[in-house]
Amino acid sequence: MSSWCKGYIDERIAYKSELNNVEVTYINPAYTSQICSECGMLGKRNFKVFICEKCGRKDADRNAAKNILKRKDMKNITVYTSVKNVKNILGIV
């Protein structure tokens, strides 16, 4: 059932984006909610708050959204890059 829903949602996004002339870009989500969008350090997400030891507290969803936007331009991280390789590319220890 869940795979049917995902397939249906993917199909509807493709249909609506084409209908409205909107480009869809798929992003590898690995670590987008766990790293700071300002300094790139590994932080902690606690529900709606992201905590970075260097930069402080910020809205977790905005932080992740900024990381997703940055990831769009990273040619060395594709949708198919493994989580381990994403970690290595980002230099997360």
C-alpha angles and dihedrals in degrees: 000000000000093000089051090053092049092049091048093048092048090050093049092048090051091047096047094043091052091045091053096037093244122149117229118208122191115215131196102243097202110136095348091126095038103055129068113253091214105046104011095235121143109258139168129266116210107183104288097357128079115199122202118183090217104037102028130223126344141160106288096215094050090048092052092045091054090050091050090051091051092046090059090072097043104103093184093062113063131173087264098051110117120244089245092054092046088054091051094046092050091046094235114167 
